[in-house]
Amino acid sequence: MKRLRMIIMLALLGASCLAPVCAQAGTNAKAQARSDRKAQKKQQKAMKKYAKAQRKAQNKMFKNSQKHSHYPKRSY
């Protein structure tokens, strides 16, 4: 009987210690998921900005190459 009582007490003690840890992990997971989404959104924004700058530079290089070309300019 004493052993059964000790096993039950240890089980309750283990469960009581485990409950706060699980609660903290859930809250932390939500905050981490939010920060992951925020970081991903920030990275996408940076990639879009980089792509826009690349297109702008490429268009500028093309215009300059057309300007300095020896071929006659088009007139429409």
N, CA and C of each residue as an Amber inpcrd file, in Angstrom:
protein
   228
   0.8160000  -1.1910000   0.0000000   0.0000000   0.0000000   0.0000000
   0.8640000   1.2610000   0.0000000   1.9380000   1.2060000   0.7750000
   2.8110000   2.3720000   0.8320000   3.4700000   2.6300000  -0.5230000
   3.8280000   1.5370000  -1.2050000   4.4500000   1.7060000  -2.5290000
   3.4670000   2.3340000  -3.5110000   2.2420000   1.9020000  -3.5040000
   1.2240000   2.4530000  -4.3930000   1.0300000   3.9410000  -4.1150000
   0.9740000   4.2860000  -2.8380000   0.8280000   5.6880000  -2.4470000
   2.0300000   6.5130000  -2.9250000   3.2420000   5.9710000  -2.8110000
   4.4500000   6.6780000  -3.2540000   4.4600000   6.8520000  -4.7750000
   4.0210000   5.8330000  -5.5010000   3.9750000   5.9160000  -6.9630000
   2.9760000   6.9820000  -7.3970000   1.8290000   6.9940000  -6.7470000
   0.8150000   8.0130000  -7.0740000   1.3310000   9.4060000  -6.7500000
   1.9840000   9.5730000  -5.6220000   2.5370000  10.8770000  -5.2330000
   3.5950000  11.3450000  -6.2410000   4.4700000  10.4250000  -6.6340000
   5.4920000  10.7820000  -7.6240000   4.8640000  11.1350000  -8.9730000
   3.8160000  10.4250000  -9.3530000   3.1290000  10.7170000 -10.6090000
   2.4930000  12.1070000 -10.5590000   1.8420000  12.4270000  -9.4500000
   1.2290000  13.7540000  -9.2980000   2.2850000  14.8550000  -9.2880000
   3.3820000  14.6010000  -8.6010000   4.4610000  15.5800000  -8.5530000
   5.0540000  15.8060000  -9.9450000   5.2470000  14.7380000 -10.6900000
   5.7720000  14.8440000 -12.0480000   4.8140000  15.5840000 -12.9650000
   3.5240000  15.3060000 -12.8360000   2.5100000  15.9680000 -13.6650000
   2.4240000  17.4560000 -13.3240000   2.5360000  17.7810000 -12.0430000
   2.4420000  19.1900000 -11.6560000   3.6480000  19.9800000 -12.1550000
   4.8050000  19.3460000 -12.2240000   5.9930000  20.0330000 -12.7450000
   5.9490000  20.1380000 -14.2580000   5.3080000  19.1870000 -14.9070000
   5.2620000  19.1500000 -16.3570000   4.2640000  20.1690000 -16.9120000
   3.1870000  20.4310000 -16.2110000   2.1370000  21.3220000 -16.6950000
   2.6480000  22.7400000 -16.9770000   3.3730000  23.4000000 -16.0670000
   3.8590000  24.7490000 -16.3730000   4.8520000  24.7750000 -17.5330000
   5.6490000  23.7320000 -17.6690000   6.6150000  23.6750000 -18.7650000
   5.8900000  23.6090000 -20.0960000   4.8330000  22.8040000 -20.1800000
   4.0560000  22.6890000 -21.4180000   3.3580000  24.0050000 -21.7400000
   2.8350000  24.6750000 -20.7270000   2.1560000  25.9510000 -20.9470000
   3.1280000  26.9940000 -21.4780000   4.3310000  27.0410000 -20.9510000
   5.3240000  28.0000000 -21.4230000   5.7570000  27.6780000 -22.8420000
   5.8860000  26.4160000 -23.1710000   6.3090000  26.0140000 -24.5050000
   5.2730000  26.4430000 -25.5380000   3.9890000  26.3270000 -25.2210000
   2.9290000  26.7300000 -26.1520000   2.9590000  28.2210000 -26.4140000
   3.1260000  29.0030000 -25.3850000   3.1920000  30.4510000 -25.5330000
   4.4280000  30.8450000 -26.3230000   5.5350000  30.2070000 -26.0260000
   6.7770000  30.5120000 -26.7130000   6.6870000  30.1260000 -28.1860000
   5.9950000  29.0350000 -28.4850000   5.8480000  28.5840000 -29.8680000
   5.0500000  29.6020000 -30.6730000   4.0200000  30.1740000 -30.0520000
   3.2300000  31.1780000 -30.7550000   4.0690000  32.4090000 -31.0690000
   4.8450000  32.8590000 -30.1080000   5.6890000  34.0290000 -30.3150000
   6.7540000  33.7360000 -31.3670000   7.2770000  32.5270000 -31.3410000
   8.2980000  32.1530000 -32.3150000   7.6900000  32.0790000 -33.7120000
   6.4890000  31.5430000 -33.8320000   5.8250000  31.4560000 -35.1280000
   5.5770000  32.8620000 -35.6740000   5.1840000  33.7680000 -34.8060000
   4.9350000  35.1540000 -35.2280000   6.2140000  35.8130000 -35.7040000
   7.2960000  35.5930000 -34.9590000   8.5630000  36.2000000 -35.3530000
   9.0930000  35.5710000 -36.6390000   8.8280000  34.2790000 -36.8430000
   9.2220000  33.6260000 -38.0960000   8.4840000  34.2270000 -39.2860000
   7.1740000  34.4240000 -39.1050000   6.3840000  35.0340000 -40.1900000
   6.8660000  36.4480000 -40.4770000   7.1610000  37.1850000 -39.4190000
   7.6190000  38.5580000 -39.5750000   8.9650000  38.6010000 -40.3050000
   9.8640000  37.6910000 -39.9480000  11.1740000  37.6330000 -40.6030000
  11.0250000  37.2280000 -42.0650000  10.1260000  36.3010000 -42.3340000
   9.9140000  35.8620000 -43.7080000   9.3380000  36.9990000 -44.5520000
   8.4130000  37.7330000 -43.9840000   7.8160000  38.8710000 -44.6900000
   8.8720000  39.9380000 -44.9760000   9.7360000  40.1710000 -44.0060000
  10.8020000  41.1510000 -44.1620000  11.7790000  40.7060000 -45.2620000
  12.0750000  39.4240000 -45.3040000  12.9830000  38.8940000 -46.3160000
  12.3580000  39.0080000 -47.7090000  11.0600000  38.7260000 -47.8240000
  10.3890000  38.8620000 -49.1110000  10.4100000  40.3160000 -49.5820000
  10.2060000  41.2250000 -48.6590000  10.2260000  42.6430000 -49.0000000
  11.6080000  43.0480000 -49.5000000  12.6490000  42.5650000 -48.8360000
  14.0140000  42.8720000 -49.2450000  14.3200000  42.2780000 -50.6160000
  13.8260000  41.0610000 -50.8670000  14.0450000  40.4330000 -52.1700000
  13.3460000  41.2050000 -53.2850000  12.1350000  41.6880000 -53.0230000
  11.4210000  42.4930000 -54.0070000  12.1710000  43.7890000 -54.3010000
  12.6800000  44.4100000 -53.2400000  13.4300000  45.6560000 -53.4000000
  14.6930000  45.4120000 -54.2190000  15.3840000  44.3130000 -53.9520000
  16.6010000  43.9620000 -54.6910000  16.2740000  43.7020000 -56.1560000
  15.1770000  42.9690000 -56.4230000  14.7810000  42.6690000 -57.8010000
  14.4360000  43.9490000 -58.5550000  13.7750000  44.8630000 -57.8770000
  13.4150000  46.1390000 -58.5020000  14.6670000  46.9370000 -58.8590000
  15.6390000  46.9600000 -57.9620000  16.8950000  47.6630000 -58.2260000
  17.6410000  47.0100000 -59.3880000  17.6180000  45.6770000 -59.4490000
  18.2740000  44.9640000 -60.5480000  17.6230000  45.3080000 -61.8850000
  16.2850000  45.3280000 -61.9180000  15.5720000  45.6720000 -63.1630000
  15.8980000  47.0980000 -63.5770000  15.9180000  48.0000000 -62.6160000
  16.2050000  49.3940000 -62.9150000  17.6080000  49.5380000 -63.4950000
  18.5820000  48.8610000 -62.9000000  19.9560000  48.9230000 -63.3980000
  20.0570000  48.3040000 -64.7840000  19.3600000  47.2070000 -65.0010000
  19.3940000  46.5470000 -66.3060000  18.7690000  47.4360000 -67.3760000
  17.6440000  48.0770000 -67.0500000  17.0080000  48.9900000 -68.0060000
  17.9180000  50.1650000 -68.3210000  18.5930000  50.6770000 -67.3080000
  19.5010000  51.8060000 -67.5170000  20.6640000  51.4040000 -68.4210000
  21.2170000  50.2040000 -68.1780000  22.3090000  49.7200000 -69.0190000
  21.8420000  49.5430000 -70.4660000  20.6330000  49.0370000 -70.6570000
  20.0980000  48.8600000 -72.0010000  19.9170000  50.2040000 -72.6960000
  19.3570000  51.1680000 -71.9870000  19.1570000  52.5010000 -72.5820000
  20.4890000  53.1280000 -72.9690000  21.4930000  52.9980000 -72.0990000
  22.8100000  53.5450000 -72.4020000  23.4380000  52.8360000 -73.5990000
  23.2530000  51.5310000 -73.6880000  23.8150000  50.8070000 -74.8280000
  23.1350000  51.2360000 -76.1250000  21.8450000  51.5150000 -76.0590000
  21.1280000  51.9910000 -77.2450000  21.5690000  53.4110000 -77.6070000
  21.7940000  54.2100000 -76.5890000  22.1950000  55.5980000 -76.8000000
  23.5670000  55.6700000 -77.4680000  24.4860000  54.8190000 -77.0380000
  25.8560000  54.8590000 -77.5360000  26.0880000  53.9060000 -78.7090000
  25.0090000  53.4130000 -79.2600000  25.1150000  52.4800000 -80.3760000
  25.4050000  53.2370000 -81.6680000  26.0180000  52.5650000 -82.6220000
  26.3050000  53.2110000 -83.9020000  25.1520000  53.0480000 -84.8820000
  24.1150000  52.3230000 -84.4840000  22.9520000  52.1500000 -85.3360000
  22.0800000  53.4060000 -85.2590000  21.4110000  53.7350000 -86.3480000
  20.5680000  54.9380000 -86.3180000  19.3840000  54.7480000 -85.3600000
  18.9790000  55.8420000 -84.7630000  17.8650000  55.8140000 -83.8210000
  16.5490000  55.6440000 -84.5770000  15.6040000  55.0130000 -83.9230000
  14.3110000  54.8400000 -84.5410000  13.4970000  56.1160000 -84.3580000
  12.7570000  56.4640000 -85.3670000  11.8490000  57.6130000 -85.2230000
  10.4690000  57.1630000 -85.6850000   9.5480000  57.1820000 -84.7710000
   8.1880000  56.7610000 -85.0810000   7.2880000  57.9560000 -85.1340000
